[in-house]
Every structure is written in C-alpha cells, then in structure tokens.
C-alpha cells in the first residue's frame, strides 16, 4: 500500500513510501525511489493508526484468501 505524499515521504530522499509489512507495533516502509527501508510507528502518517495500518492489513488478508 502506497503512502500519499501529503501524509509522508522518505526520510532519506523525500520520495514516495510503500508499506510492505506491519505487525502489532510497527510498519515497514520502503521508498519507491531510493529503496531505503525502515520501520515506523502505526501513527507515523498522522491518521490515528486507522487508514494505513487497517488498509494494509485488509489488503494483505485479501491476498491470503486468493492464495491456493
């Protein structure tokens, strides 16, 4: 799931971030420009830990159901 540039940018280059994993405390993001990867807290994008965490987990669970 990609992070809107208005909500957050890569701390290394200012590029677009993509959420690649999440657990009960953190999300792993990777920059689509410089490929830097790091952990952030659930509320790193000032959405109350609702939009990005829940959206990512919903997308991931849909993928799990599509697997054979």
C-alpha positions as CSV (number, residue, x, y, z in Angstrom):
1,X,0.0,0.0,0.0
2,X,1.4,3.4,-1.0
3,X,1.5,6.3,1.4
4,X,0.2,9.6,0.0
5,X,2.9,12.2,-0.4
6,X,0.8,14.6,1.6
7,X,0.9,12.2,4.6
8,X,4.6,11.1,4.5
9,X,7.8,11.0,2.4
10,X,11.0,9.0,2.6
11,X,13.3,10.4,5.2
12,X,16.3,9.8,3.0
13,X,15.3,11.3,-0.3
14,X,11.7,12.7,0.0
15,X,10.3,10.0,-2.3
16,X,7.1,8.0,-2.2
17,X,6.8,5.3,0.5
18,X,5.1,1.9,0.2
19,X,4.1,-0.1,3.3
20,X,5.5,-3.6,2.8
21,X,4.8,-5.2,6.2
22,X,3.1,-4.5,9.5
23,X,2.9,-6.1,12.9
24,X,1.3,-5.2,16.2
25,X,3.6,-2.2,16.8
26,X,5.3,-1.1,13.6
27,X,5.0,-0.8,9.8
28,X,7.9,-1.4,7.5
29,X,8.1,1.1,4.6
30,X,10.3,1.1,1.5
31,X,10.9,4.1,-0.7
32,X,9.9,3.6,-4.3
33,X,12.7,6.0,-5.4
34,X,15.9,5.2,-3.4
35,X,14.7,1.8,-1.9
36,X,15.6,2.8,1.6
37,X,13.6,0.6,4.1
38,X,12.9,1.3,7.7
39,X,10.3,0.8,10.5
40,X,7.8,3.4,11.6
41,X,5.1,3.5,14.2
42,X,1.5,2.9,13.3
43,X,0.7,6.6,13.6
44,X,3.7,7.8,11.6
45,X,1.4,9.4,9.0
46,X,-0.9,11.2,11.4
47,X,-4.0,9.2,10.5
48,X,-4.7,7.9,14.1
49,X,-3.3,4.5,13.0
50,X,-6.5,3.8,11.1
51,X,-6.2,4.3,7.4
52,X,-2.8,2.9,6.6
53,X,-2.5,0.1,9.1
54,X,-6.0,-1.2,8.7
55,X,-5.9,-0.7,4.9
56,X,-2.6,-2.6,4.6
57,X,-3.8,-5.5,6.8
58,X,-7.1,-5.7,4.8
59,X,-5.1,-5.8,1.5
60,X,-2.8,-8.5,2.9
61,X,-5.7,-10.6,4.2
62,X,-7.3,-10.5,0.7
63,X,-4.1,-11.7,-0.8
64,X,-4.0,-14.6,1.7
65,X,-7.5,-15.7,0.7
66,X,-6.6,-15.6,-3.0
67,X,-3.7,-18.0,-2.5
68,X,-4.3,-21.7,-3.3
